[in-house]
Amino acid sequence: MLGWFPELYPDELLASACARYTDRLEYPTQHTAVRELFGAGCSRVAYDVPGHLNHLVGQLPSQGSYSPQEILYKHTLFPFYVSLHSAERVAQLERQIGEAPSTVIYKAVGMIQYRKRCVELLRFCLKCALEDEVLYGEPYWHRNHQLPGVLVCTKHGEFLRPTKVTMHGACLMRAKYEIQRSPIPAGNDSKPDRILVELANDARRILEDNIHLSLFLLRQQYRVQLEAMRVLRKGRLLTEKAADGFINRLSPSVLQRLSFDSHSKGVGP
């Protein structure tokens, strides 16, 4: 059993707290730290949803310890990733992630195939980092800042800034060091488009409120919107017309920031 483990901050990723722990205890190598925290069979730690949770939870000090479910739903991106799955499937994944690596979740939600569309580098909000320094004595990795498709901090309405820490890397990197190393571009005070703020807020609600979405209802809503855009013909999607409709509704900067490369090449920010 671990003699001590740091208290997790609000919205902090579990891996962020583990990075603070390993730095405080000055482990000789990252590999040693990862194996002690997550078991001999674990060599890498995913920041979004770490696997082998039961090993870590079983070692936490009894006073103020966390349950696997509490960690999953308050300190990982698990609720967001499984928001389209049935309650039975979610319960199954909860059990599996306790003993299995993170790939169990990635395969279940289709992230293996679309990994390049997911967040690759950990991000931070400069104002959040400054506030965390005042409130907790240090900044830390926020889970809301790592959500796929989210480019904006919902608290401050500012663009998130990337670091050099990979989301699925093998090392546990403490936020305060990496944020200090991240350059702050001068004159980058542009305000996010309204739709980017709305997307961020919707994603945050799914994550924090543990919202389960119905695929059937989503399909119905998509159909209603596509019919309103007049891009359906006898139930079939008119692809080119639909693409043009989205381009006309969204600003070039939004298309570029959301990585719609085929429609935004050469478009300025």
Disulfide bonds with the S-S distance in Angstrom:
none
